[in-house]
Amino acid sequence: MSARDRIDPDARVPLDQLMEALPGGFNAIPDIVDRRAAVTALLAALEVPANPRVAKEDRIVPGPDGAPEVPVRIYRPVDAEGTLPGIYYIHGGGMVLGDIAGEDPTAEMIFDEVQAVGVSVEYRLAPENPHPAPVEDCYAVLVWMAQYADELGFDPNRLALYGGSAGGGLVIGTALLARDRGGPPITFMMPIYPMIDDTNTTASSTRSSTSGSGTVRATSRPGPGTSATASPTSTRPPPGPRT
């Protein structure tokens, strides 16, 4: 039985549709610019209507010292009253793909269901902007978000981080920077199937590449001595007592 055969039949339907639209997956497109364009076109074809229950605003906020400013999208449920929890949303895409627009429907759904203020970040992508550019962008926006909690209308003591795949790895990396730099307190984080290992040597990474599900994978391997914010599996607990 192949790895693909072990995938639930219902879950295979969208996977098969993706593989039909892009035979070989995204990684079969060697040029990164063309690959991103293919993803954008594929998502645009879905024509998901905007959620009228969620208001959105695009802004440009300060980036890391000496680096470009960072685009963000701010979300707020239109019927919500008072101070809400805050969710910081970091998109996926294998560190090389993705943007705010591509995950806008998912972000809208989450902030509507949870009734939370949301901020989605458009961090710089590799390979043009290698580590630590993406995670530093994410941390800079986290600091900005916490600083402007009153204006945005959320409780800074109820701040959560959310992201899938590359976004999940960046959630963990951003949390590590907040811990090490004495940054904003994080109440909760939800890294979904996060990219946390730069080696691509685990059994699951091999299986995903043969099942058709490994359609977006990072194109670089930092190697020995990799920073924990790039590959969180390399991190160790800080010294001292643990509670």
N, C-alpha and C positions, 0 to 999 in steps of 0.2 A: 504494500500500500504506500503510495506516495504521500508527501507532506500535504499536497493539495487535497488529496482524497480524505484526509483527516479533518479538513475544515467543514464546519456545519454547512449543509446544502443551502440553507437560506442566506448564510453569510457569503457563500461563493457567488451569488448572483451579481452583486455590485462589483466584486473582484473580477469576474469574467467579463463584465461590461467594460471595466477599465482596461483589461488586457486586450479586448477587441478593439477599443479605441486607440490604444497605444501598445501595439504588439512588442513584447519584451519589457514593457514597463518604461517608466521615465528614464531610467538609466540607459536605455537603448538609444537615447538621443545624446550623442557625445558632446555637442556644444552646449555649454551651460545656459547661454542666452536663449538658444532655441528651445531648450528644455523648459525654461521658465515660461516662455511664450506659449508652449503647448499646454502647460498647466493652467495658465491664465485663460486660454481659449476654452479648455475643457470645463473649467468652473463657470465661465461666463455663459456657456451653453445651457447650464442647469436652470437659469432664469428663476431663481428663488425670490419670491416677493418679499419686500421689506416688511418687518414686523411693526405695525402701527402702534403697538403698546410700548415701544422703546424709542426714546429720543436719542439722537446721535449728534456729536459735534467733533470735527477734526481740528486738531491743533498741531503746532510744532513747538516742542519743548527743549530745554537745554540738554545737550548730550554730555558725555564725559569731558573732562578738562582737555582742551585742545582738539576736540573731535567735533564733527558736524552735529547740528541739532537733529532731533529724532521725531518723526511723525508719530502721533498717537490718535486714537479715536476714543472718545468718551461716550459712555452709554448710561442712560438713567431711565428706569420704568416711568412712564408718563403719569400714571395714577398713584405713584408712591408718595407718601408723605413722611416728613421728618427725616431724621438721620438714619441712613441705611448702612448695611455692611458694605465693604469694598472688595472687589475682586480684580486682581491684576492678571490679565490674559496675555499669554505669550504663545504665538502661533508656531506650528510645526513646519516641517519641510526639509528634514535632513541637514539642516544648517546651510543649505544652498538654495532652497526654494521657499516660496510662501510670502504672504503679505497680509496686511490688515483686511483688505477686501476679500481675499480668498476664504477667510474664516469668519467673515462678518455674520452669515446666517447662524453659525454655531454660537458665536458670542452673543448675538441678540437673544437666542433661545435661552441660554444659560442665565443671562441677567434678568430676563423676563420671569423665568421660573423661580429663580432664587430671590428676586426682588432686591437686587443689589446694584450699586453704582459700579460700573466697570471701566477699566482703561485697557485698551489693546495697543501693543507696541509694535512698530515696524523697525526692528533692529537691522543693522547692516549684516549682509550675507557673505559667507565664504563662497568661492575661494578669493574673491577680490578683497575681502576684509577678513583675514584669518583671526583666530583666537588671539587676544581676548576681546576683540571688537564687539562681537554679538552680546556677550554676557555683560560687558561694561556698559553698553547701551541700555540693556535691560535693568541694570542696577541704577543707572542715572535716572531712568524714568520712575523706578520704584521710589527713589528719594524724592523726586518731584511730586509724585502722587501723594505720598505721605505728608509732604510739606503743605500741599494745597487741599488737604482733606476737608476743611471747613467750606471752602469754595465749591468743591465738588459734591459735598453733601453726604459724606460717609464718615463713619466712626473709625479713626486710625487704630483703635484697639480691637477692631474686628476686620482686619485686613488679611485677605487670603491670596495665594498665588495659584494659578491654574495654567497648565499647558500640556500638549500631547506631543510625543515623539521628540523632535529637537526642542520643542517648547517645554517638554517635561524635563529634559536635561538642563535647559536654561533656567527653569524654575528652581531646580536644586542648586545650580551654580550661583544664581542670584541670592538665594537664601544663605549660602555659604559666605558670600561677600557681605551680606547684611550682618551675619554673625561675627565675622572677623573684623569688620570696620565699625562695629557699634551702630549699625544702620537701623532703619525702621523695624519695629517689632512685627513679626509675622505670626498671626494666630493659627493659620492652617495653610497647608499646601497640598495640591493634588496634581502630581506629575503622572500623566497617563502614558502607559507604555514608553517610558522615557529613554532617550539615548544617553546612556551613562557609562559606556565602555567603548573606548576608541580602537580596540584591537580587532573587532569583528571576528573573534576566534571562538566564541561560544557556540554550543550546539544549536541554540535557537536562531542565531544569526545565519547559520548555514541552512537551516530548514526554511527560514523565511525567504532566502534567495532562490530556493528551488520550488517554492509553492506559488510564486507569482505575487505574494504579498510584499516582498521586499522591493517595491518599485521605486522607493526614494531612500537612498542611503548616502551617508556622508562620503565625500570623495577624497578625504585626507585622513591620514593616521598619524597623530602627533608623535607617538612612540614613547620610549622610556623617558621618565621624568616629567610626564604630562601633568599639567596643573589640575588640581581637583575640580576647579570650576569649568574645565574643559571635559574632563572625564571623571565624574563624581565617584566612580568605583575605586579610584585611587586614593580617596580621602581616608583619613583616620580620625577617630574622636579626639577632640582637643585634650591636652594634658589636664590633670587635676581631677577633683572629685566630680562624680556625676550624680544627678538627682533624678 
